[in-house]
Amino acid sequence: MEEQKSKEVKMNTVANQKKQTGEGETSLIEELKTWPQEKLIQQVVQMNQQLFNQDNYINRMRDQITEMRDFIQNKRIDFLFKVVEISSNEKPASEYPCFAKDFVEKCIAELQDALTIPEAPKDNTPKDN
């Protein structure tokens, strides 16, 4: 196990040195040709596992972003409702309303847009009989 780790470190070091010195990929390919087949298979399996783990990580992050967007949208709707609620409870004779009338109207319009279910696009292609 210790020997395998040292070989992997050596392989990575050699690859990095070749990149830094400007030697082409052909020398790396030539070196890989000298490796035993099981070592190459082991490297491929390890890289495949890394890709699988990264893909899972990306999917989890995508799910978290979607969840956060939904949470933010729901909170925004809650605040819009609160603005409308507060403004509707104000007395009409109030000299200092909490929210301007045009702001409340914008909140109501945004709520209507958010709560309206979009219509499915109509299929305009003619049907063959």
VMD Tcl script that builds the backbone (N, CA, C; Angstrom):
set m [mol new atoms 387]
animate dup $m
set s [atomselect $m all]
$s set {name element resname resid chain x y z} {
  {N N MET 1 A 0.829 -1.190 0.000}
  {CA C MET 1 A 0.000 0.000 0.000}
  {C C MET 1 A 0.872 1.253 0.000}
  {N N GLU 2 A 1.888 1.224 0.840}
  {CA C GLU 2 A 2.823 2.339 0.935}
  {C C GLU 2 A 3.545 2.526 -0.402}
  {N N GLU 3 A 3.913 1.414 -1.009}
  {CA C GLU 3 A 4.622 1.456 -2.290}
  {C C GLU 3 A 3.730 2.051 -3.386}
  {N N GLN 4 A 2.450 1.698 -3.353}
  {CA C GLN 4 A 1.512 2.186 -4.360}
  {C C GLN 4 A 1.372 3.699 -4.241}
  {N N LYS 5 A 1.247 4.201 -3.018}
  {CA C LYS 5 A 1.116 5.641 -2.817}
  {C C LYS 5 A 2.362 6.373 -3.310}
  {N N SER 6 A 3.526 5.806 -3.044}
  {CA C SER 6 A 4.756 6.469 -3.483}
  {C C SER 6 A 4.845 6.476 -5.008}
  {N N LYS 7 A 4.353 5.411 -5.663}
  {CA C LYS 7 A 4.362 5.375 -7.129}
  {C C LYS 7 A 3.397 6.416 -7.695}
  {N N GLU 8 A 2.226 6.572 -7.046}
  {CA C GLU 8 A 1.265 7.561 -7.508}
  {C C GLU 8 A 1.815 8.975 -7.341}
  {N N VAL 9 A 2.475 9.213 -6.217}
  {CA C VAL 9 A 3.077 10.522 -5.985}
  {C C VAL 9 A 4.161 10.770 -7.020}
  {N N LYS 10 A 4.966 9.735 -7.295}
  {CA C LYS 10 A 6.027 9.857 -8.288}
  {C C LYS 10 A 5.435 10.140 -9.665}
  {N N MET 11 A 4.333 9.435 -10.002}
  {CA C MET 11 A 3.699 9.618 -11.295}
  {C C MET 11 A 3.188 11.049 -11.434}
  {N N ASN 12 A 2.526 11.546 -10.385}
  {CA C ASN 12 A 2.017 12.921 -10.419}
  {C C ASN 12 A 3.157 13.921 -10.493}
  {N N THR 13 A 4.243 13.654 -9.789}
  {CA C THR 13 A 5.397 14.540 -9.807}
  {C C THR 13 A 6.024 14.573 -11.193}
  {N N VAL 14 A 6.180 13.404 -11.795}
  {CA C VAL 14 A 6.755 13.329 -13.135}
  {C C VAL 14 A 5.870 14.070 -14.130}
  {N N ALA 15 A 4.568 13.871 -14.035}
  {CA C ALA 15 A 3.641 14.539 -14.952}
  {C C ALA 15 A 3.706 16.053 -14.775}
  {N N ASN 16 A 3.763 16.518 -13.526}
  {CA C ASN 16 A 3.836 17.962 -13.270}
  {C C ASN 16 A 5.153 18.548 -13.757}
  {N N GLN 17 A 6.255 17.804 -13.580}
  {CA C GLN 17 A 7.545 18.285 -14.049}
  {C C GLN 17 A 7.558 18.411 -15.561}
  {N N LYS 18 A 6.943 17.457 -16.231}
  {CA C LYS 18 A 6.917 17.502 -17.696}
  {C C LYS 18 A 6.072 18.660 -18.184}
  {N N LYS 19 A 4.992 18.956 -17.471}
  {CA C LYS 19 A 4.176 20.100 -17.851}
  {C C LYS 19 A 4.950 21.397 -17.650}
  {N N GLN 20 A 5.715 21.467 -16.541}
  {CA C GLN 20 A 6.442 22.690 -16.232}
  {C C GLN 20 A 7.615 22.902 -17.174}
  {N N THR 21 A 8.281 21.831 -17.562}
  {CA C THR 21 A 9.444 21.961 -18.434}
  {C C THR 21 A 9.048 22.090 -19.887}
  {N N GLY 22 A 7.795 21.865 -20.203}
  {CA C GLY 22 A 7.334 22.047 -21.564}
  {C C GLY 22 A 7.462 20.797 -22.415}
  {N N GLU 23 A 7.838 19.689 -21.816}
  {CA C GLU 23 A 7.907 18.455 -22.594}
  {C C GLU 23 A 6.500 18.083 -23.014}
  {N N GLY 24 A 6.365 17.538 -24.195}
  {CA C GLY 24 A 5.063 17.228 -24.749}
  {C C GLY 24 A 4.388 16.055 -24.070}
  {N N GLU 25 A 3.163 15.853 -24.467}
  {CA C GLU 25 A 2.387 14.748 -23.921}
  {C C GLU 25 A 2.881 13.407 -24.450}
  {N N THR 26 A 3.652 13.437 -25.518}
  {CA C THR 26 A 4.117 12.177 -26.100}
  {C C THR 26 A 5.010 11.424 -25.128}
  {N N SER 27 A 5.852 12.133 -24.363}
  {CA C SER 27 A 6.715 11.443 -23.406}
  {C C SER 27 A 5.890 10.823 -22.284}
  {N N LEU 28 A 4.825 11.482 -21.885}
  {CA C LEU 28 A 3.938 10.931 -20.863}
  {C C LEU 28 A 3.234 9.694 -21.411}
  {N N ILE 29 A 2.803 9.767 -22.650}
  {CA C ILE 29 A 2.149 8.618 -23.278}
  {C C ILE 29 A 3.125 7.458 -23.386}
  {N N GLU 30 A 4.365 7.753 -23.746}
  {CA C GLU 30 A 5.381 6.691 -23.832}
  {C C GLU 30 A 5.602 6.047 -22.465}
  {N N GLU 31 A 5.602 6.875 -21.422}
  {CA C GLU 31 A 5.779 6.341 -20.076}
  {C C GLU 31 A 4.592 5.461 -19.689}
  {N N LEU 32 A 3.373 5.894 -20.041}
  {CA C LEU 32 A 2.189 5.104 -19.714}
  {C C LEU 32 A 2.191 3.772 -20.450}
  {N N LYS 33 A 2.796 3.719 -21.617}
  {CA C LYS 33 A 2.854 2.463 -22.378}
  {C C LYS 33 A 3.689 1.413 -21.658}
  {N N THR 34 A 4.594 1.851 -20.801}
  {CA C THR 34 A 5.442 0.910 -20.076}
  {C C THR 34 A 4.784 0.367 -18.816}
  {N N TRP 35 A 3.680 0.967 -18.407}
  {CA C TRP 35 A 2.993 0.506 -17.201}
  {C C TRP 35 A 2.319 -0.831 -17.452}
  {N N PRO 36 A 2.222 -1.643 -16.398}
  {CA C PRO 36 A 1.475 -2.898 -16.546}
  {C C PRO 36 A -0.027 -2.602 -16.722}
  {N N GLN 37 A -0.714 -3.522 -17.355}
  {CA C GLN 37 A -2.124 -3.318 -17.674}
  {C C GLN 37 A -2.970 -3.131 -16.419}
  {N N GLU 38 A -2.685 -3.901 -15.376}
  {CA C GLU 38 A -3.506 -3.770 -14.165}
  {C C GLU 38 A -3.313 -2.408 -13.500}
  {N N LYS 39 A -2.125 -1.833 -13.613}
  {CA C LYS 39 A -1.887 -0.488 -13.074}
  {C C LYS 39 A -2.714 0.533 -13.854}
  {N N LEU 40 A -2.762 0.396 -15.178}
  {CA C LEU 40 A -3.568 1.301 -15.990}
  {C C LEU 40 A -5.051 1.152 -15.668}
  {N N ILE 41 A -5.490 -0.074 -15.512}
  {CA C ILE 41 A -6.896 -0.320 -15.163}
  {C C ILE 41 A -7.212 0.299 -13.814}
  {N N GLN 42 A -6.300 0.151 -12.878}
  {CA C GLN 42 A -6.486 0.724 -11.549}
  {C C GLN 42 A -6.607 2.253 -11.630}
  {N N GLN 43 A -5.768 2.881 -12.439}
  {CA C GLN 43 A -5.831 4.327 -12.604}
  {C C GLN 43 A -7.157 4.758 -13.240}
  {N N VAL 44 A -7.605 3.996 -14.248}
  {CA C VAL 44 A -8.870 4.315 -14.909}
  {C C VAL 44 A -10.029 4.180 -13.933}
  {N N VAL 45 A -10.017 3.119 -13.127}
  {CA C VAL 45 A -11.081 2.919 -12.143}
  {C C VAL 45 A -11.069 4.052 -11.118}
  {N N GLN 46 A -9.888 4.446 -10.688}
  {CA C GLN 46 A -9.780 5.535 -9.718}
  {C C GLN 46 A -10.298 6.847 -10.308}
  {N N MET 47 A -9.935 7.148 -11.535}
  {CA C MET 47 A -10.416 8.372 -12.187}
  {C C MET 47 A -11.924 8.322 -12.402}
  {N N ASN 48 A -12.432 7.156 -12.752}
  {CA C ASN 48 A -13.868 6.996 -12.940}
  {C C ASN 48 A -14.601 7.246 -11.622}
  {N N GLN 49 A -14.062 6.754 -10.528}
  {CA C GLN 49 A -14.668 6.977 -9.213}
  {C C GLN 49 A -14.647 8.462 -8.845}
  {N N GLN 50 A -13.543 9.128 -9.163}
  {CA C GLN 50 A -13.465 10.566 -8.896}
  {C C GLN 50 A -14.513 11.335 -9.695}
  {N N LEU 51 A -14.673 10.975 -10.957}
  {CA C LEU 51 A -15.686 11.624 -11.792}
  {C C LEU 51 A -17.085 11.369 -11.253}
  {N N PHE 52 A -17.337 10.147 -10.814}
  {CA C PHE 52 A -18.629 9.794 -10.241}
  {C C PHE 52 A -18.905 10.626 -8.988}
  {N N ASN 53 A -17.893 10.749 -8.124}
  {CA C ASN 53 A -18.045 11.541 -6.898}
  {C C ASN 53 A -18.286 13.012 -7.215}
  {N N GLN 54 A -17.564 13.537 -8.199}
  {CA C GLN 54 A -17.754 14.934 -8.582}
  {C C GLN 54 A -19.138 15.148 -9.168}
  {N N ASP 55 A -19.616 14.199 -9.955}
  {CA C ASP 55 A -20.953 14.304 -10.533}
  {C C ASP 55 A -22.008 14.303 -9.428}
  {N N ASN 56 A -21.840 13.432 -8.446}
  {CA C ASN 56 A -22.773 13.413 -7.309}
  {C C ASN 56 A -22.744 14.733 -6.548}
  {N N TYR 57 A -21.558 15.278 -6.350}
  {CA C TYR 57 A -21.413 16.550 -5.654}
  {C C TYR 57 A -22.122 17.664 -6.423}
  {N N ILE 58 A -21.926 17.704 -7.721}
  {CA C ILE 58 A -22.561 18.727 -8.558}
  {C C ILE 58 A -24.081 18.591 -8.492}
  {N N ASN 59 A -24.583 17.375 -8.542}
  {CA C ASN 59 A -26.033 17.159 -8.466}
  {C C ASN 59 A -26.594 17.611 -7.115}
  {N N ARG 60 A -25.858 17.330 -6.030}
  {CA C ARG 60 A -26.304 17.776 -4.705}
  {C C ARG 60 A -26.329 19.302 -4.628}
  {N N MET 61 A -25.300 19.938 -5.180}
  {CA C MET 61 A -25.251 21.401 -5.173}
  {C C MET 61 A -26.390 21.980 -6.011}
  {N N ARG 62 A -26.682 21.373 -7.149}
  {CA C ARG 62 A -27.787 21.832 -7.992}
  {C C ARG 62 A -29.106 21.712 -7.240}
  {N N ASP 63 A -29.290 20.614 -6.528}
  {CA C ASP 63 A -30.511 20.429 -5.739}
  {C C ASP 63 A -30.617 21.472 -4.626}
  {N N GLN 64 A -29.497 21.767 -3.979}
  {CA C GLN 64 A -29.512 22.780 -2.914}
  {C C GLN 64 A -29.824 24.162 -3.468}
  {N N ILE 65 A -29.288 24.477 -4.633}
  {CA C ILE 65 A -29.572 25.773 -5.252}
  {C C ILE 65 A -31.045 25.880 -5.585}
  {N N THR 66 A -31.621 24.818 -6.140}
  {CA C THR 66 A -33.045 24.814 -6.471}
  {C C THR 66 A -33.881 24.991 -5.210}
  {N N GLU 67 A -33.497 24.299 -4.154}
  {CA C GLU 67 A -34.216 24.410 -2.882}
  {C C GLU 67 A -34.128 25.824 -2.329}
  {N N MET 68 A -32.962 26.440 -2.423}
  {CA C MET 68 A -32.797 27.801 -1.926}
  {C C MET 68 A -33.607 28.799 -2.753}
  {N N ARG 69 A -33.627 28.615 -4.066}
  {CA C ARG 69 A -34.436 29.496 -4.922}
  {C C ARG 69 A -35.915 29.395 -4.555}
  {N N ASP 70 A -36.385 28.179 -4.343}
  {CA C ASP 70 A -37.782 27.987 -3.956}
  {C C ASP 70 A -38.069 28.653 -2.613}
  {N N PHE 71 A -37.146 28.494 -1.674}
  {CA C PHE 71 A -37.319 29.105 -0.359}
  {C C PHE 71 A -37.380 30.624 -0.473}
  {N N ILE 72 A -36.481 31.200 -1.259}
  {CA C ILE 72 A -36.446 32.651 -1.431}
  {C C ILE 72 A -37.726 33.136 -2.098}
  {N N GLN 73 A -38.186 32.413 -3.099}
  {CA C GLN 73 A -39.416 32.808 -3.777}
  {C C GLN 73 A -40.607 32.758 -2.814}
  {N N ASN 74 A -40.676 31.721 -2.006}
  {CA C ASN 74 A -41.769 31.622 -1.032}
  {C C ASN 74 A -41.707 32.733 0.008}
  {N N LYS 75 A -40.505 33.066 0.458}
  {CA C LYS 75 A -40.358 34.165 1.418}
  {C C LYS 75 A -40.785 35.489 0.797}
  {N N ARG 76 A -40.426 35.685 -0.461}
  {CA C ARG 76 A -40.813 36.922 -1.150}
  {C C ARG 76 A -42.339 37.030 -1.226}
  {N N ILE 77 A -42.987 35.925 -1.557}
  {CA C ILE 77 A -44.455 35.922 -1.617}
  {C C ILE 77 A -45.037 36.218 -0.231}
  {N N ASP 78 A -44.437 35.640 0.812}
  {CA C ASP 78 A -44.899 35.926 2.176}
  {C C ASP 78 A -44.813 37.426 2.486}
  {N N PHE 79 A -43.686 38.049 2.109}
  {CA C PHE 79 A -43.518 39.473 2.372}
  {C C PHE 79 A -44.483 40.311 1.544}
  {N N LEU 80 A -44.734 39.895 0.319}
  {CA C LEU 80 A -45.699 40.639 -0.504}
  {C C LEU 80 A -47.084 40.591 0.130}
  {N N PHE 81 A -47.469 39.401 0.607}
  {CA C PHE 81 A -48.761 39.287 1.296}
  {C C PHE 81 A -48.791 40.171 2.545}
  {N N LYS 82 A -47.679 40.221 3.253}
  {CA C LYS 82 A -47.625 41.036 4.467}
  {C C LYS 82 A -47.794 42.518 4.140}
  {N N VAL 83 A -47.172 42.970 3.047}
  {CA C VAL 83 A -47.327 44.368 2.630}
  {C C VAL 83 A -48.786 44.668 2.329}
  {N N VAL 84 A -49.432 43.765 1.590}
  {CA C VAL 84 A -50.837 43.970 1.237}
  {C C VAL 84 A -51.704 43.944 2.491}
  {N N GLU 85 A -51.401 43.020 3.406}
  {CA C GLU 85 A -52.169 42.910 4.649}
  {C C GLU 85 A -52.040 44.173 5.490}
  {N N ILE 86 A -50.825 44.654 5.654}
  {CA C ILE 86 A -50.611 45.856 6.466}
  {C C ILE 86 A -51.288 47.065 5.829}
  {N N SER 87 A -51.163 47.177 4.529}
  {CA C SER 87 A -51.756 48.342 3.862}
  {C C SER 87 A -53.278 48.286 3.870}
  {N N SER 88 A -53.851 47.090 3.885}
  {CA C SER 88 A -55.317 47.001 3.919}
  {C C SER 88 A -55.858 47.263 5.327}
  {N N ASN 89 A -55.038 47.095 6.355}
  {CA C ASN 89 A -55.473 47.340 7.734}
  {C C ASN 89 A -55.320 48.796 8.143}
  {N N GLU 90 A -54.648 49.596 7.326}
  {CA C GLU 90 A -54.465 51.006 7.656}
  {C C GLU 90 A -55.792 51.740 7.502}
  {N N LYS 91 A -55.956 52.716 8.327}
  {CA C LYS 91 A -57.154 53.544 8.239}
  {C C LYS 91 A -56.993 54.506 7.058}
  {N N PRO 92 A -58.037 54.726 6.319}
  {CA C PRO 92 A -57.924 55.609 5.152}
  {C C PRO 92 A -57.502 57.027 5.502}
  {N N ALA 93 A -57.797 57.477 6.694}
  {CA C ALA 93 A -57.468 58.848 7.073}
  {C C ALA 93 A -56.045 58.988 7.599}
  {N N SER 94 A -55.283 57.922 7.520}
  {CA C SER 94 A -53.923 57.954 8.047}
  {C C SER 94 A -53.077 58.972 7.278}
  {N N GLU 95 A -52.391 59.829 8.018}
  {CA C GLU 95 A -51.553 60.836 7.376}
  {C C GLU 95 A -50.237 60.244 6.892}
  {N N TYR 96 A -49.752 59.210 7.562}
  {CA C TYR 96 A -48.460 58.619 7.235}
  {C C TYR 96 A -48.626 57.120 6.973}
  {N N PRO 97 A -49.027 56.744 5.780}
  {CA C PRO 97 A -49.188 55.312 5.504}
  {C C PRO 97 A -47.826 54.612 5.483}
  {N N CYS 98 A -47.810 53.341 5.839}
  {CA C CYS 98 A -46.565 52.570 5.855}
  {C C CYS 98 A -45.986 52.425 4.452}
  {N N PHE 99 A -46.870 52.194 3.490}
  {CA C PHE 99 A -46.413 51.966 2.124}
  {C C PHE 99 A -47.166 52.885 1.176}
  {N N ALA 100 A -46.464 53.356 0.172}
  {CA C ALA 100 A -47.091 54.192 -0.842}
  {C C ALA 100 A -48.081 53.361 -1.651}
  {N N LYS 101 A -49.080 54.030 -2.159}
  {CA C LYS 101 A -50.145 53.336 -2.886}
  {C C LYS 101 A -49.601 52.609 -4.122}
  {N N ASP 102 A -48.693 53.269 -4.858}
  {CA C ASP 102 A -48.155 52.624 -6.060}
  {C C ASP 102 A -47.301 51.399 -5.712}
  {N N PHE 103 A -46.612 51.437 -4.568}
  {CA C PHE 103 A -45.831 50.274 -4.132}
  {C C PHE 103 A -46.747 49.097 -3.818}
  {N N VAL 104 A -47.836 49.361 -3.127}
  {CA C VAL 104 A -48.800 48.309 -2.789}
  {C C VAL 104 A -49.400 47.724 -4.072}
  {N N GLU 105 A -49.690 48.584 -5.037}
  {CA C GLU 105 A -50.233 48.103 -6.305}
  {C C GLU 105 A -49.231 47.211 -7.036}
  {N N LYS 106 A -47.948 47.574 -6.976}
  {CA C LYS 106 A -46.906 46.727 -7.586}
  {C C LYS 106 A -46.824 45.378 -6.875}
  {N N CYS 107 A -46.949 45.398 -5.555}
  {CA C CYS 107 A -46.924 44.144 -4.785}
  {C C CYS 107 A -48.103 43.256 -5.173}
  {N N ILE 108 A -49.269 43.856 -5.317}
  {CA C ILE 108 A -50.461 43.086 -5.702}
  {C C ILE 108 A -50.274 42.507 -7.097}
  {N N ALA 109 A -49.732 43.299 -8.022}
  {CA C ALA 109 A -49.502 42.812 -9.388}
  {C C ALA 109 A -48.494 41.666 -9.390}
  {N N GLU 110 A -47.439 41.792 -8.587}
  {CA C GLU 110 A -46.435 40.723 -8.518}
  {C C GLU 110 A -47.031 39.451 -7.910}
  {N N LEU 111 A -47.859 39.614 -6.899}
  {CA C LEU 111 A -48.533 38.452 -6.308}
  {C C LEU 111 A -49.424 37.762 -7.330}
  {N N GLN 112 A -50.150 38.551 -8.101}
  {CA C GLN 112 A -51.019 37.967 -9.120}
  {C C GLN 112 A -50.199 37.199 -10.159}
  {N N ASP 113 A -49.067 37.769 -10.554}
  {CA C ASP 113 A -48.193 37.071 -11.516}
  {C C ASP 113 A -47.635 35.781 -10.926}
  {N N ALA 114 A -47.229 35.842 -9.662}
  {CA C ALA 114 A -46.623 34.670 -9.027}
  {C C ALA 114 A -47.626 33.547 -8.812}
  {N N LEU 115 A -48.871 33.903 -8.563}
  {CA C LEU 115 A -49.879 32.899 -8.245}
  {C C LEU 115 A -50.667 32.421 -9.464}
  {N N THR 116 A -50.465 33.057 -10.597}
  {CA C THR 116 A -51.166 32.651 -11.811}
  {C C THR 116 A -50.424 31.480 -12.446}
  {N N ILE 117 A -51.159 30.431 -12.726}
  {CA C ILE 117 A -50.568 29.254 -13.366}
  {C C ILE 117 A -50.429 29.553 -14.855}
  {N N PRO 118 A -49.224 29.410 -15.395}
  {CA C PRO 118 A -49.051 29.708 -16.822}
  {C C PRO 118 A -49.807 28.693 -17.684}
  {N N GLU 119 A -50.373 29.201 -18.777}
  {CA C GLU 119 A -51.102 28.324 -19.680}
  {C C GLU 119 A -50.110 27.498 -20.488}
  {N N ALA 120 A -50.520 26.269 -20.786}
  {CA C ALA 120 A -49.672 25.411 -21.606}
  {C C ALA 120 A -49.672 25.953 -23.027}
  {N N PRO 121 A -48.517 25.925 -23.695}
  {CA C PRO 121 A -48.482 26.418 -25.066}
  {C C PRO 121 A -49.362 25.563 -25.964}
  {N N LYS 122 A -50.103 26.251 -26.815}
  {CA C LYS 122 A -50.996 25.529 -27.712}
  {C C LYS 122 A -50.208 24.973 -28.890}
  {N N ASP 123 A -50.537 23.770 -29.255}
  {CA C ASP 123 A -49.891 23.118 -30.393}
  {C C ASP 123 A -50.643 23.508 -31.653}
  {N N ASN 124 A -50.020 24.309 -32.502}
  {CA C ASN 124 A -50.665 24.823 -33.708}
  {C C ASN 124 A -50.412 23.965 -34.942}
  {N N THR 125 A -49.777 22.840 -34.759}
  {CA C THR 125 A -49.497 21.994 -35.923}
  {C C THR 125 A -50.777 21.296 -36.343}
  {N N PRO 126 A -51.063 21.260 -37.643}
  {CA C PRO 126 A -52.281 20.606 -38.106}
  {C C PRO 126 A -52.198 19.096 -37.913}
  {N N LYS 127 A -53.306 18.517 -37.565}
  {CA C LYS 127 A -53.356 17.082 -37.343}
  {C C LYS 127 A -53.724 16.392 -38.656}
  {N N ASP 128 A -52.976 15.352 -38.975}
  {CA C ASP 128 A -53.272 14.568 -40.193}
  {C C ASP 128 A -54.330 13.540 -39.870}
  {N N ASN 129 A -55.338 13.449 -40.709}
  {CA C ASN 129 A -56.403 12.462 -40.512}
  {C C ASN 129 A -56.221 11.293 -41.411}
}
mol reanalyze $m
mol bondsrecalc $m
mol representation Tube
mol addrep $m
